[in-house]
Amino acid sequence: MTRWQLLHGDVLVGELSEYGCDQPFFLARFAPGPGWECVRSSFEAWAAYEGPDPDGLRFVALAKPLQDLGLTLAPVDGRPPLQLFKDCIVRINGSEARLRYWCD
């Protein structure tokens, strides 16, 4: 399974290690890095998001701050990095993460 580094520029936010699948998501263990504290509250708010959101405004309000950070998800095997909210979505809840990515 793939291992990833979640990056904010050159700063390591954390590492994800895939261990399974719950289609359409890959399941991963998350280990925080030095940059985690700067983004933790945004990820925690997004992880708590659930329930009805008919117009999607709550989703946008929670996802937009994360999107604006320009985070990338880089596979440790050297493949090109993915940009959050363009190439992939990552939800982190404690030591667990759910990852969905797509290819053009």
Rosetta blueprint (number, residue, H / E / L):
1 M L
2 T L
3 R E
4 W E
5 Q E
6 L E
7 L E
8 H E
9 G L
10 D L
11 V E
12 L E
13 V E
14 G E
15 E E
16 L E
17 S E
18 E E
19 Y E
20 G E
21 C E
22 D E
23 Q L
24 P L
25 F E
26 F E
27 L E
28 A E
29 R E
30 F E
31 A E
32 P E
33 G L
34 P L
35 G L
36 W H
37 E H
38 C H
39 V H
40 R H
41 S H
42 S H
43 F H
44 E H
45 A H
46 W H
47 A H
48 A L
49 Y L
50 E L
51 G L
52 P L
53 D L
54 P L
55 D L
56 G L
57 L H
58 R H
59 F H
60 V H
61 A H
62 L H
63 A H
64 K H
65 P H
66 L H
67 Q H
68 D H
69 L L
70 G L
71 L L
72 T E
73 L E
74 A E
75 P E
76 V L
77 D L
78 G L
79 R L
80 P L
81 P L
82 L E
83 Q E
84 L E
85 F L
86 K L
87 D L
88 C E
89 I E
90 V E
91 R E
92 I E
93 N E
94 G L
95 S L
96 E E
97 A E
98 R E
99 L E
100 R E
101 Y E
102 W L
103 C L
104 D L
